Amino acid sequence: MIGRRWIYPALVAAAVAGLAACGSAPLQFYMLTADSGASSESGPALVPGTVIGLGPIRLPAYLDRPQLVTALSDHQYRLDEHNRWAERLDENIARTLSQTLAARLGVEQVVRYPWPARQRPDFQLGFDILELHQTAAGRSVLAAQWQLKQGDRSLAGKRFECSEAAADNAEAIVAAQSACLSRFAAELAAAVRAAAGR
C-alpha cells in the first residue's frame, strides 16, 4: 500500500512531462547573411592579385554560445533556447564577410586567420565584435572595433555601430543583424579601397 502511494504520483508526473515535451516548440536555426553590394562600390580598383586577410575575429563570452541573445536590461540577458545559430557565430561572421568582401572589392582571395606562414596578405582586417543582440527596446545592435593593417603597419581603425528596428521574433532579429553586417562589410571594404588608393 505504501508503495502505491509513491507510484501514482510518479506516473502522473511522468505523463505531465511527456505532454510538455510534445507541446514544446522545435528548435529553429538561423544564419547571418550580408549583401555583397558589388554593383554599388566606388573608389580605386585594387591591383589584380591583391590578397585580403580577414581576422583574427574575437567574440565576447556572452556571444560565444549557440543561442540568440536578448538584453532585457542593462544588466540582464536572456538566452533563447528555441532559436539558435546554425553554426558557430564567429565562423558564420567570418565566412559571410569573406564572401562579401571578395565581391565588394573584386578580389579572388580573402584568406581567413590563421593563414599559412607562407601566405602574406596585402591587407589585414581584424576586429572584435563588442555587441550583437536584440535590445529590450526592440532594436538589433551590432558593435565592433576594427583595424586595418599592412604588414606590421596600422593603416586605419575605428568603432563601428549599427542599430536596426526589429520585431520580437527570431527571423526579424536575424534579418536586422544581417543588415548591420552588410553595413559593416561596406565600411571595411571602403577602408581597404581608401588604403589601396594612397
Residue pairs with C-beta under 8 A, 6 or more apart in sequence:
25 82
26 82
27 82
27 83
27 84
28 82
28 83
28 84
28 170
29 83
29 84
29 85
29 86
30 68
30 83
30 84
30 85
30 86
30 170
30 171
30 174
31 85
31 86
31 87
31 92
31 96
31 174
32 92
32 93
32 96
32 174
32 177
32 178
32 181
33 96
33 178
33 181
34 96
34 97
34 99
34 100
34 178
34 181
34 182
34 184
34 185
35 100
35 182
35 185
36 99
36 100
36 103
36 104
37 100
37 103
37 104
37 182
37 185
37 186
37 189
38 103
38 104
38 106
41 104
41 105
41 106
41 189
41 193
43 190
43 193
43 194
43 197
44 193
44 196
44 197
45 106
46 105
46 106
46 107
46 192
46 193
46 196
47 122
47 196
49 108
50 105
50 107
50 109
50 122
50 123
50 196
51 107
51 109
51 110
51 111
51 119
51 120
51 121
51 122
51 123
52 101
52 102
52 105
52 107
52 109
52 110
52 111
52 121
52 122
52 123
52 124
52 125
52 192
53 110
53 111
53 112
53 113
53 115
53 119
53 121
53 123
53 124
53 125
54 94
54 97
54 98
54 101
54 110
54 111
54 112
54 113
54 124
54 125
55 94
55 112
55 113
55 114
55 124
55 125
55 126
56 113
56 114
56 126
57 90
57 93
57 94
57 113
57 126
57 127
57 128
57 129
58 90
58 127
58 128
58 129
59 89
59 90
59 129
60 128
60 129
60 130
60 131
62 69
62 77
63 69
63 89
63 129
63 132
63 133
64 89
64 90
65 79
66 84
66 85
67 79
67 80
67 81
67 83
67 84
67 85
68 79
68 80
68 83
68 84
68 85
68 133
68 134
68 170
68 173
68 174
69 77
69 78
69 79
69 80
69 132
69 133
69 134
70 77
70 78
70 80
70 133
70 134
70 135
70 136
70 173
71 77
71 78
71 133
71 134
71 135
71 136
72 78
72 136
73 136
77 133
80 170
83 170
85 92
86 92
89 132
90 129
93 129
93 181
94 112
95 112
96 181
97 110
97 181
97 184
97 185
97 188
98 110
98 112
99 110
100 182
100 185
100 189
101 107
101 110
101 125
101 185
101 188
101 189
101 192
102 108
102 109
102 110
104 185
104 186
104 189
105 189
105 192
105 193
111 119
111 121
113 126
115 121
122 150
123 148
123 149
123 150
123 155
123 192
123 195
123 196
124 148
124 149
124 150
125 146
125 147
125 148
125 188
125 191
125 192
126 146
126 147
126 149
127 144
127 145
127 146
127 147
128 144
128 145
128 146
129 142
129 143
129 144
130 143
130 144
130 145
130 159
131 141
131 142
131 143
132 141
132 142
132 143
132 177
133 140
133 141
134 140
134 141
134 166
134 168
134 173
135 141
138 165
138 166
138 167
138 168
139 163
139 164
139 165
139 166
139 176
140 163
140 164
140 165
140 166
140 173
140 176
140 177
140 180
141 161
141 162
141 163
141 164
141 180
142 160
142 161
142 162
142 177
142 180
142 181
142 184
143 159
143 160
143 161
143 162
144 159
144 160
144 184
145 157
145 158
145 159
145 160
146 157
146 158
146 160
146 187
146 188
146 191
147 154
147 156
147 157
148 154
148 155
148 156
148 157
148 188
148 191
148 192
148 195
149 155
150 195
155 191
155 195
156 191
156 194
156 195
160 183
160 184
160 187
162 179
162 180
162 183
162 184
163 180
164 176
164 177
164 179
164 180
165 176
166 172
166 173
166 175
166 176
166 177
167 173
